[in-house]
Amino acid sequence: MRVHGLRRRPQCSAVLIVAFASALLLANAGGDPTTPEELRSELHRLRVQITDLRSREATLEQLLLPSHRGPAASEGRPPAVVGLNELEGGKLEGPLQADSAQAAEEGELEPEGEDFSPVDVGCGWLLLGGVAMVMVLFYLVNWHDDNIRRFSWRIISTTVSIFTAVLVFNGFSGFVMEFLLEEVHGWPRHGWRLLLVDYFFVAFWFAVLQFMTFYQSGATHLENALAFEQLVWVIAEPLRADCDTEVPERDVRNVSGMKSIAYRDHHEVFVRKKAANREMFARRTNCWATLLAHMTGFAAINAGGQLQHVKFFERSAPLAMLAVVVNLLFLLVLFRVAALLRQAGRPSSGGPNGCRELFHEEVEEAENDVLSLSTSFLTVQALRFA
């Protein structure tokens, strides 16, 4: 043990252990053992006691680790610690008390600094960067320029959509691949059967994209098409929680113009006329089309990467690039079939339909996202292989 004011001798612990073991031998023997069995038993008992003493010494050294560090630490000398008497009786006695008082008067006891690992520093910078990024986003979405606010919200929405699509696709694909195919059917992670399953998922998510976009655009019901371009009065105060909420026409003071004042809960609020249903359908359709387009794109990336790992295509870089072309042709065929089905479902008469036009516009944009996302990723992967 290290005590303040005293230097620790390296042989102290060993000498104490040997002396204590000798005393135990003399005290417990009661006489000289006469048989080899008694000698071996006595020797084993002493070894156990010596091991126990060493364990206790290590435990006490851990308990008496220095809580303060003085100038002696920088000189290579053992730092000052409290003694065993202070731990047991609450104070130091004898010369240790004087040494401790002198050290306190000289101001040798200083708080011990904490050392940070590179992981701690990295986590700290990550937290600071996250807080700073949130502050920047608050500034951007409240900027005085309308274009800055609009594009900031668009980037935030796209980012959230991408990460949500990654989580949903990885969870669904991992469940199917690892649980259903590997554990139930015992399929390997590579092979033609798994490749066919991957391309089946591309077609599956693409079909879900078509259906959800068609449903959210309001093209399923004729009354939605009639109300698509209908102008209604809505609240036009962005600072209110009920902004863009429809207001009955009887509450509007002047209904002849496009902007007016209405009475809402015994208060006057600014209102304006706009196609609220068109904005609602466009917002919902864009949300689902963006999310499912990214999921379909990730499925195409997964299938194309699996195709590049087939033995025929992994021989060289040109063959890996040929796999990109095959994946591209598969997507183009899929898009053409979907376009023919949409054209067959278009009514031959009835005038323009805003819901159907919205559906076709969002689907075509989603298909472009799927094609560009998968082709660019697989091309870069083939170039890295080269």
C-alpha positions as CSV (number, residue, x, y, z in Angstrom):
1,M,0.0,0.0,0.0
2,R,1.1,3.5,-0.7
3,V,0.9,6.1,2.1
4,H,1.4,9.8,1.9
5,G,4.9,10.9,3.1
6,L,6.4,7.4,2.8
7,R,8.2,5.7,-0.1
8,R,7.0,2.3,-1.0
9,R,9.7,-0.4,-1.0
10,P,9.2,-3.0,-3.7
11,Q,10.1,-5.9,-1.4
12,C,7.8,-4.8,1.4
13,S,4.8,-6.8,0.4
14,A,6.8,-10.0,-0.3
15,V,8.7,-9.7,3.1
16,L,5.4,-9.2,5.0
17,I,3.8,-12.2,3.3
18,V,6.8,-14.5,4.0
19,A,7.0,-13.3,7.6
20,F,3.3,-13.8,8.2
21,A,3.4,-17.2,6.6
22,S,6.3,-18.3,8.8
23,A,4.5,-17.1,11.9
24,L,1.4,-19.1,10.9
25,L,3.6,-22.1,10.3
26,L,5.1,-21.9,13.8
27,A,1.9,-21.1,15.5
28,N,-0.3,-23.8,13.8
29,A,2.3,-26.6,13.6
30,G,2.3,-27.3,17.3
31,G,5.1,-29.7,16.6
32,D,7.1,-31.0,13.6
33,P,5.1,-32.9,11.1
34,T,6.3,-36.5,10.9
35,T,4.7,-37.7,7.7
36,P,5.0,-36.5,4.1
37,E,1.2,-36.2,3.8
38,E,1.1,-33.8,6.7
39,L,3.9,-31.7,5.2
40,R,2.1,-31.5,1.8
41,S,-1.2,-30.6,3.5
42,E,0.5,-27.8,5.6
43,L,2.3,-26.5,2.5
44,H,-1.0,-26.4,0.5
45,R,-2.7,-24.5,3.4
46,L,0.1,-21.9,3.5
47,R,-0.1,-21.4,-0.3
48,V,-3.8,-20.8,0.0
49,Q,-3.3,-18.2,2.8
50,I,-0.5,-16.5,0.8
51,T,-2.8,-16.2,-2.2
52,D,-5.6,-14.8,0.0
53,L,-3.2,-12.2,1.4
54,R,-2.1,-11.1,-2.1
55,S,-5.7,-10.8,-3.1
56,R,-6.5,-8.6,-0.1
57,E,-3.4,-6.4,-0.8
58,A,-4.6,-5.8,-4.4
59,T,-8.1,-5.0,-3.1
60,L,-6.8,-2.5,-0.6
61,E,-4.6,-0.9,-3.3
62,Q,-7.7,-0.4,-5.5
63,L,-9.6,1.1,-2.5
64,L,-6.7,3.5,-1.8
65,L,-6.2,4.8,-5.3
66,P,-5.4,8.5,-5.2
67,S,-8.3,10.9,-5.4
68,H,-6.0,13.9,-5.7
69,R,-2.8,14.4,-7.5
70,G,0.0,16.7,-6.5
71,P,3.3,17.9,-8.1
72,A,4.9,14.6,-7.1
73,A,3.0,12.9,-10.0
74,S,4.8,15.0,-12.6
75,E,8.2,14.1,-11.0
76,G,7.5,10.3,-11.2
77,R,7.0,9.9,-7.5
78,P,3.9,8.0,-6.1
79,P,0.9,10.5,-5.7
80,A,-0.4,11.3,-2.2
81,V,-3.3,9.1,-0.9
82,V,-5.1,8.8,2.3
83,G,-4.1,6.0,4.7
84,L,-6.0,3.1,6.1
85,N,-6.5,4.8,9.5
86,E,-8.4,7.6,7.8
87,L,-10.7,5.1,6.0
88,E,-11.4,3.2,9.2
89,G,-11.5,6.0,11.8
90,G,-12.2,9.0,9.7
91,K,-8.8,10.7,10.4
92,L,-5.1,10.2,10.1
93,E,-2.9,9.6,13.1
94,G,0.8,10.1,13.9
95,P,3.2,11.5,11.3
96,L,0.7,10.8,8.5
97,Q,-1.6,13.5,10.0
98,A,1.2,16.1,10.0
99,D,2.2,15.2,6.4
100,S,-1.4,15.5,5.2
101,A,-1.8,18.8,6.9
102,Q,1.4,20.1,5.4
103,A,0.4,18.9,2.0
104,A,-3.0,20.7,2.3
105,E,-1.2,23.9,3.5
106,E,1.2,23.8,0.5
107,G,-1.7,23.3,-1.9
108,E,-0.3,20.1,-3.3
109,L,-3.7,18.4,-3.6
110,E,-5.3,19.2,-7.0
111,P,-8.3,17.8,-8.8
112,E,-7.4,14.9,-11.0
113,G,-8.1,15.6,-14.7
114,E,-10.1,13.2,-16.8
115,D,-8.6,11.8,-20.0
116,F,-10.9,11.6,-23.1
117,S,-10.5,8.8,-25.6
118,P,-10.8,9.5,-29.4
119,V,-14.3,7.9,-29.3
120,D,-15.3,10.4,-26.6
121,V,-14.0,13.3,-28.7
122,G,-15.8,12.0,-31.8
123,C,-19.1,11.6,-29.9
124,G,-18.7,15.1,-28.6
125,W,-18.2,16.6,-32.1
126,L,-21.2,14.6,-33.3
127,L,-23.5,16.0,-30.7
128,L,-22.2,19.6,-31.3
129,G,-22.7,19.1,-35.1
130,G,-26.2,17.8,-34.6
131,V,-27.2,20.8,-32.4
132,A,-25.6,23.2,-34.9
133,M,-27.4,21.5,-37.8
134,V,-30.8,21.9,-36.1
135,M,-30.1,25.6,-35.5
136,V,-29.2,26.0,-39.2
137,L,-32.4,24.3,-40.3
138,F,-34.5,26.6,-38.1
139,Y,-32.9,29.6,-39.8
140,L,-33.5,28.2,-43.3
141,V,-37.1,27.2,-42.8
142,N,-37.8,30.7,-41.4
143,W,-35.8,32.7,-43.9
144,H,-37.2,35.9,-45.4
145,D,-37.0,34.5,-49.0
146,D,-39.8,32.3,-50.1
147,N,-37.6,30.2,-52.4
148,I,-35.2,29.4,-49.5
149,R,-38.0,28.3,-47.3
150,R,-39.6,26.1,-50.0
151,F,-36.5,24.3,-51.1
152,S,-35.4,23.8,-47.4
153,W,-38.6,22.0,-46.6
154,R,-38.3,20.0,-49.9
155,I,-34.8,18.9,-49.0
156,I,-35.9,18.0,-45.4
157,S,-38.8,16.0,-46.8
158,T,-36.6,14.1,-49.3
159,T,-34.0,13.3,-46.6
160,V,-36.6,11.9,-44.2
161,S,-38.2,9.9,-47.1
162,I,-34.8,8.4,-48.0
163,F,-33.9,7.3,-44.5
164,T,-37.4,5.9,-43.9
165,A,-37.3,4.0,-47.1
166,V,-33.9,2.5,-46.1
167,L,-35.2,1.3,-42.8
168,V,-38.4,-0.1,-44.1
169,F,-36.8,-1.9,-47.0
170,N,-33.9,-3.3,-45.0
171,G,-36.3,-4.6,-42.3
172,F,-38.6,-6.2,-44.8
173,S,-35.9,-7.7,-46.9
174,G,-33.9,-8.9,-43.9
175,F,-37.0,-10.7,-42.5
176,V,-37.8,-12.4,-45.8
177,M,-34.2,-13.4,-46.7
178,E,-32.9,-14.5,-43.3
179,F,-36.0,-16.0,-41.7
180,L,-38.2,-17.3,-44.5
181,L,-35.6,-18.3,-47.1
182,E,-32.6,-19.3,-45.1
183,E,-34.1,-20.8,-41.9
184,V,-37.3,-22.3,-43.3
185,H,-36.2,-23.3,-46.8
186,G,-32.4,-23.4,-46.3
187,W,-31.5,-21.3,-49.4
188,P,-28.0,-19.9,-49.7
189,R,-27.2,-16.2,-49.8
190,H,-26.1,-16.4,-53.4
191,G,-27.5,-18.2,-56.4
192,W,-30.0,-17.9,-59.2
193,R,-33.0,-18.7,-57.0
194,L,-32.2,-15.8,-54.7
195,L,-31.6,-13.6,-57.7
196,L,-35.1,-14.3,-59.0
197,V,-36.5,-13.5,-55.5
198,D,-34.7,-10.1,-55.6
199,Y,-36.2,-9.2,-58.9
200,F,-39.6,-10.3,-57.8
201,F,-39.3,-7.8,-54.9
202,V,-38.4,-5.1,-57.5
203,A,-41.6,-5.8,-59.4
204,F,-43.6,-6.1,-56.1
205,W,-42.5,-2.7,-54.7
206,F,-43.0,-1.1,-58.2
207,A,-46.6,-2.5,-58.2
208,V,-47.2,-1.0,-54.7
209,L,-45.9,2.3,-56.0
210,Q,-48.4,2.3,-58.9
211,F,-51.3,1.4,-56.7
212,M,-50.6,3.8,-53.8
213,T,-50.0,6.7,-56.2
214,F,-53.2,5.9,-58.0
215,Y,-55.2,5.8,-54.7
216,Q,-53.7,8.9,-53.1
217,S,-54.2,11.0,-56.2
218,G,-57.9,10.6,-55.9
219,A,-58.3,9.0,-59.3
220,T,-60.3,6.1,-57.9
221,H,-63.5,8.1,-57.5
222,L,-65.2,10.5,-59.9
223,E,-66.3,12.9,-57.2
224,N,-62.7,13.5,-56.3
225,A,-62.1,14.7,-59.9
226,L,-65.1,17.0,-59.6
227,A,-63.8,18.6,-56.4
228,F,-60.2,18.7,-57.6
229,E,-60.3,22.2,-59.0
230,Q,-63.1,23.5,-56.8
231,L,-62.2,26.8,-55.1
232,V,-63.0,27.1,-51.4
233,W,-62.3,29.7,-48.7
234,V,-59.5,28.9,-46.4
235,I,-57.7,30.7,-43.5
236,A,-54.7,32.7,-44.8
237,E,-52.8,33.4,-41.6
238,P,-49.6,31.3,-41.5
239,L,-49.1,32.0,-37.7
240,R,-52.4,30.3,-36.8
241,A,-52.5,26.6,-36.1
242,D,-55.6,26.2,-38.3
243,C,-54.0,27.8,-41.4
244,D,-55.4,26.5,-44.7
245,T,-58.5,25.2,-42.9
246,E,-61.7,25.5,-44.9
247,V,-64.1,28.3,-43.8
248,P,-67.8,28.2,-44.7
249,E,-68.8,30.8,-47.3
250,R,-71.5,32.3,-45.0
251,D,-68.8,33.4,-42.6
252,V,-66.9,35.4,-45.2
253,R,-67.6,39.1,-45.3
254,N,-67.1,39.7,-49.1
255,V,-67.3,36.7,-51.3
256,S,-66.9,38.5,-54.6
257,G,-63.1,38.6,-54.6
258,M,-60.3,36.1,-54.0
259,K,-59.3,37.5,-50.6
260,S,-61.5,38.7,-47.8
261,I,-62.1,38.6,-44.0
262,A,-64.1,36.0,-42.1
263,Y,-65.4,35.6,-38.6
264,R,-63.8,32.7,-36.8
265,D,-64.6,32.1,-33.1
266,H,-65.8,35.7,-32.7
267,H,-62.5,37.0,-34.3
268,E,-61.7,38.4,-37.7
269,V,-59.2,36.4,-39.7
270,F,-57.8,36.8,-43.2
271,V,-59.1,34.2,-45.8
272,R,-58.6,33.5,-49.4
273,K,-59.9,31.3,-52.2
274,K,-57.8,28.4,-53.5
275,A,-58.1,24.8,-54.7
276,A,-57.5,23.1,-51.3
277,N,-58.4,19.7,-52.6
278,R,-55.9,19.8,-55.4
279,E,-53.1,20.8,-52.9
280,M,-54.2,18.0,-50.5
281,F,-54.1,15.3,-53.2
282,A,-50.8,16.6,-54.6
283,R,-49.2,16.6,-51.1
284,R,-50.4,13.0,-50.3
285,T,-49.5,11.7,-53.7
286,N,-46.0,13.2,-53.6
287,C,-45.4,11.8,-50.2
288,W,-46.2,8.2,-51.1
289,A,-44.6,8.4,-54.5
290,T,-41.3,9.6,-53.1
291,L,-41.2,7.0,-50.3
292,L,-42.1,4.1,-52.5
293,A,-39.8,5.3,-55.4
294,H,-36.8,5.1,-53.0
295,M,-37.9,1.7,-51.8
296,T,-38.2,0.4,-55.3
297,G,-34.8,2.0,-56.1
298,F,-33.2,0.2,-53.2
299,A,-34.8,-3.1,-54.3
300,A,-33.4,-2.6,-57.8
301,I,-29.9,-1.8,-56.3
302,N,-30.1,-5.0,-54.3
303,A,-31.1,-7.1,-57.3
304,G,-28.5,-5.5,-59.6
305,G,-25.8,-6.1,-57.0
306,Q,-26.8,-9.7,-56.7
307,L,-26.7,-10.0,-60.5
308,Q,-23.1,-8.6,-60.5
309,H,-22.1,-11.3,-58.0
310,V,-23.2,-14.1,-60.3
311,K,-20.2,-16.1,-61.5
312,F,-20.6,-15.1,-65.1
313,F,-20.7,-11.3,-64.4
314,E,-18.1,-11.2,-61.7
315,R,-15.3,-12.4,-64.0
316,S,-14.3,-8.9,-65.3
317,A,-15.3,-5.2,-65.1
318,P,-16.9,-5.2,-68.6
319,L,-19.2,-8.1,-67.6
320,A,-20.0,-6.2,-64.3
321,M,-21.0,-3.2,-66.4
322,L,-23.1,-5.6,-68.6
323,A,-25.0,-6.5,-65.5
324,V,-25.9,-2.8,-65.1
325,V,-27.3,-2.8,-68.6
326,V,-29.4,-5.9,-67.9
327,N,-30.8,-4.4,-64.8
328,L,-31.6,-1.2,-66.8
329,L,-33.4,-3.1,-69.5
330,F,-35.5,-5.0,-66.8
331,L,-36.6,-1.6,-65.4
332,L,-37.4,-0.2,-68.8
333,V,-39.6,-3.2,-69.6
334,L,-41.3,-2.9,-66.2
335,F,-42.0,0.8,-66.9
336,R,-43.3,0.1,-70.4
337,V,-45.8,-2.5,-69.1
338,A,-47.0,-0.1,-66.4
339,A,-47.5,2.7,-69.0
340,L,-49.6,0.4,-71.2
341,L,-51.7,-0.6,-68.2
342,R,-52.2,3.1,-67.3
343,Q,-53.1,3.9,-70.9
344,A,-55.6,1.1,-71.0
345,G,-57.3,2.3,-67.9
346,R,-57.6,5.9,-69.1
347,P,-61.3,6.8,-70.0
348,S,-61.9,7.6,-73.6
349,S,-64.2,10.5,-72.9
350,G,-65.3,12.8,-70.1
351,G,-62.9,15.7,-70.5
352,P,-59.8,16.5,-68.5
353,N,-59.3,14.7,-65.1
354,G,-57.0,16.5,-62.7
355,C,-56.6,13.5,-60.5
356,R,-55.5,11.2,-63.3
357,E,-53.1,13.9,-64.6
358,L,-51.6,14.1,-61.1
359,F,-51.3,10.3,-61.0
360,H,-49.4,10.1,-64.3
361,E,-47.1,13.0,-63.4
362,E,-46.1,11.6,-60.1
363,V,-45.6,8.1,-61.4
364,E,-43.4,9.2,-64.2
365,E,-41.3,11.2,-61.8
366,A,-41.0,8.3,-59.4
367,E,-39.9,6.0,-62.3
368,N,-37.2,8.5,-63.2
369,D,-36.0,8.4,-59.5
370,V,-35.9,4.6,-59.5
371,L,-34.0,4.4,-62.8
372,S,-31.4,7.1,-61.9
373,L,-30.9,5.8,-58.3
374,S,-30.3,2.2,-59.2
375,T,-28.3,2.8,-62.4
376,S,-25.9,5.3,-60.9
377,F,-25.2,3.1,-57.8
378,L,-24.5,0.0,-59.9
379,T,-22.3,1.9,-62.4
380,V,-20.1,3.3,-59.6
381,Q,-19.9,-0.2,-58.1
382,A,-18.7,-1.6,-61.5
383,L,-16.2,1.2,-61.9
384,R,-14.8,0.4,-58.4
385,F,-14.5,-3.2,-59.4
386,A,-12.5,-2.1,-62.5
